[in-house]
Amino acid sequence: MSIDRSTLAQKWLATEGQARYEAVQEAACLLLHVYLQKWAYLIPVELHRLAATLNAEIVRLQNLDGDAILMPVQSGFRILVNAALPTGRFRASVAHELVHTLFYAIEDGCTSRRSVPHTPREEPFCFDVARHLLAPKEHLEAIGVLRESDPAVIFAKLTKVLLLSRPWAARVMLADHVLAKGIAGRWVRTDAGCRQEKYSATATPSLSRQERTKLRMAVAEHLQSPEMKSSELGILVVHEKSSDSVFVLATQT
């Protein structure tokens, strides 16, 4: 049965709440369908094979402005990717561009063309679907994180086995699948103390504003005095290349 992808894409972008979460999963399943039939055992997802099932090829470029660009070509797509990107960001960028292909029509012998007008809703939708492409439930089950109760072990498997960036691993863990409850993000040390960068921040949706504030305050106190740690919280600090920044995962125990 043929699937009218443009109709599906327009429906997905119009969803809210639980319906949007279901739309994200449906879109990811559509994009992964052929790949998982052939190569479900390959963990993490092998992006060149996934791209090939979606009529796309991945081309690394040394001097590309930005992270990645989706280029419609005859009967498919070419994804140009900055070759200097670290692994997690490279994979996220490719997956993101692959999701954008949902909004194009592909015709044999013709250059792929947009079939759904671009709207501000498309970018966040593509980011959400892309995380599911890189961390499909089949792989989460295979590496055991759905049965794991230790947040540090879950986070390690998501970053080291599935090769997710730290912000995306935290998002998968705390929001997409709620394998733990808490907050995460990159913190920067300044003369005035430690502050959280908003762009990398994530939190479990069910946490109240007061709970999130309490967790952020606990993280700030811990970074100032690492020997002080609440028994009610699990705090994982990952030091980064820059001595001025750390990635922190704080979960309720």
C-alpha positions in Angstrom: 0.0 0.0 0.0 1.5 3.4 -1.0 1.8 6.0 1.7 1.0 9.7 1.0 3.9 11.1 2.9 2.9 14.7 2.4 -0.5 14.1 4.0 1.1 12.2 6.9 3.7 15.0 7.4 1.0 17.7 7.5 -1.0 15.7 10.0 2.1 15.2 12.2 3.0 18.8 12.3 -0.5 19.8 13.4 -0.5 17.5 16.5 -0.1 18.6 20.1 0.5 16.8 23.4 0.3 13.0 23.4 -0.7 13.0 19.8 2.5 14.8 18.9 4.6 12.2 20.8 2.8 9.5 18.9 3.3 11.3 15.6 7.1 11.5 16.3 7.2 7.7 16.9 5.1 7.1 13.8 7.5 9.2 11.6 10.5 7.4 13.1 9.0 4.0 12.4 8.3 4.9 8.8 11.9 6.1 8.2 13.4 3.1 10.0 11.1 0.4 8.6 13.3 -0.9 5.8 16.5 -0.4 7.7 15.3 -2.4 10.7 14.1 -5.2 8.5 17.5 -5.7 7.1 20.0 -4.5 9.7 18.3 -4.4 13.1 21.3 -6.2 14.6 23.7 -3.3 13.7 24.1 -1.2 16.8 24.4 1.7 16.7 22.4 2.6 13.5 24.7 2.6 10.5 23.8 5.9 8.9 25.0 5.3 5.4 22.8 2.2 5.1 19.8 4.1 6.7 20.3 6.9 4.2 20.5 4.5 1.3 17.0 3.1 2.2 15.7 6.7 2.1 17.2 7.5 -1.4 20.0 9.6 0.2 23.7 9.6 0.3 26.0 11.2 2.9 28.9 13.3 1.8 31.5 14.7 4.3 33.0 18.1 3.4 35.9 19.7 5.1 34.9 23.4 4.7 31.1 23.3 5.0 29.5 26.3 6.6 27.2 25.0 9.3 26.7 21.4 10.4 24.7 19.8 7.5 22.7 20.6 4.5 20.0 18.6 2.7 20.4 18.9 -1.1 17.6 17.5 -3.3 19.0 15.7 -6.3 17.6 13.5 -9.0 15.5 10.7 -7.5 16.6 11.4 -4.0 18.9 13.5 -1.8 22.5 14.3 -0.9 23.3 15.2 2.7 26.4 17.4 3.0 28.0 17.2 6.4 30.8 19.1 8.1 33.6 16.5 8.4 35.0 18.3 11.5 31.9 17.5 13.7 32.4 15.3 16.7 30.7 11.9 16.4 27.6 12.6 18.4 26.9 15.9 16.6 27.7 14.4 13.2 25.2 11.6 13.8 22.5 14.0 15.1 23.0 16.3 12.1 22.7 13.5 9.6 19.6 12.0 11.3 18.0 15.5 11.4 18.4 16.0 7.7 17.1 12.5 7.0 13.9 13.5 8.8 13.5 16.5 6.5 13.2 14.2 3.6 9.6 13.4 4.8 8.6 16.8 3.5 9.7 16.1 -0.1 8.2 14.2 -2.9 10.5 11.8 -4.8 9.9 11.0 -8.5 12.1 8.8 -10.6 14.2 10.9 -12.9 13.2 14.2 -11.3 14.8 16.3 -8.7 13.1 15.8 -5.3 10.8 18.7 -4.5 9.1 20.1 -1.4 5.6 18.8 -1.0 4.9 20.4 2.4 5.6 24.1 2.9 8.1 24.8 5.6 6.8 26.1 8.9 8.4 26.8 12.3 7.0 23.5 13.6 9.2 21.5 11.2 12.6 22.0 12.9 11.6 20.8 16.4 9.7 17.9 15.0 12.7 16.8 12.9 15.0 17.0 16.0 12.5 14.9 18.0 12.2 12.3 15.3 15.9 12.2 14.7 16.5 11.1 18.3 14.2 8.2 17.8 16.2 7.3 14.6 19.4 7.1 16.6 17.8 5.4 19.6 15.1 3.1 18.3 13.2 1.1 20.9 14.6 -2.1 19.4 18.1 -0.9 20.2 17.2 0.3 23.7 15.9 -3.1 24.4 18.9 -4.9 22.9 21.4 -2.9 25.0 19.4 -3.4 28.2 18.6 0.2 29.2 14.9 -0.4 29.4 15.5 -2.8 32.2 18.3 -0.8 33.9 17.6 1.3 37.0 21.0 3.0 37.5 20.9 6.4 35.6 24.6 6.5 35.3 24.6 3.1 33.5 21.8 4.2 31.2 23.6 7.4 30.3 26.8 5.6 29.7 25.2 3.1 27.3 23.4 5.8 25.4 26.6 7.8 24.8 29.1 5.0 24.4 27.1 2.3 22.7 24.5 4.3 20.7 27.0 7.1 20.3 24.5 9.8 21.2 25.7 13.3 22.2 25.3 14.0 25.9 22.4 16.4 25.4 20.6 13.9 23.2 21.3 11.0 25.5 19.9 13.0 28.4 16.8 13.8 26.4 16.2 10.2 25.4 16.6 9.1 29.0 14.7 11.8 30.8 12.0 12.9 28.4 11.5 10.5 25.4 11.4 7.3 27.4 11.5 8.6 31.1 14.0 6.0 32.2 14.8 8.3 35.1 13.4 11.6 36.4 15.6 14.7 36.6 17.3 17.4 34.7 20.4 17.6 32.6 22.5 20.2 30.7 25.8 21.9 30.2 27.0 24.2 33.0 29.5 26.9 32.6 31.8 28.2 35.4 31.9 32.0 35.6 33.3 34.5 38.1 29.8 34.8 39.5 29.4 31.0 39.9 28.0 28.2 37.8 25.2 28.8 35.3 23.3 26.4 33.1 23.2 26.9 29.3 19.6 26.8 28.1 20.3 25.3 24.6 21.5 22.0 26.1 19.0 21.8 29.0 16.4 19.1 29.3 14.1 17.9 32.0 11.5 15.2 32.6 8.1 16.8 31.5 6.3 15.6 34.7 8.6 17.5 37.0 7.0 20.6 38.5 8.6 24.0 38.3 9.5 23.8 42.0 11.2 20.4 41.5 13.2 21.6 38.5 14.3 24.7 40.5 15.3 22.5 43.4 17.4 20.2 41.1 19.1 23.2 39.5 20.0 24.6 42.9 21.3 21.2 44.0 23.5 21.0 40.9 24.9 24.6 41.5 25.7 23.8 45.1 27.3 20.5 44.1 29.5 22.2 41.5 30.6 24.7 44.1 31.2 22.1 46.8 31.5 18.6 45.2 31.9 16.9 48.6 28.3 18.0 49.5 25.7 15.7 48.0 22.1 15.2 48.8 21.0 11.6 49.5 17.8 12.3 47.6 19.6 13.0 44.3 22.0 11.3 41.9 24.4 13.7 40.3 26.6 12.7 37.5 29.2 15.3 36.3 31.0 14.7 33.0 34.0 17.0 32.5 34.4 18.3 29.0 37.4 19.4 26.9 37.0 23.0 28.2 37.9 23.3 31.8 35.1 26.0 32.1 32.2 23.6 31.3 30.8 20.3 32.5 27.7 18.3 31.6 25.6 17.4 34.5 22.8 14.8 34.9 20.8 15.2 38.1 18.1 12.6 38.9 15.7 11.9 41.8 16.6 8.8 43.7 
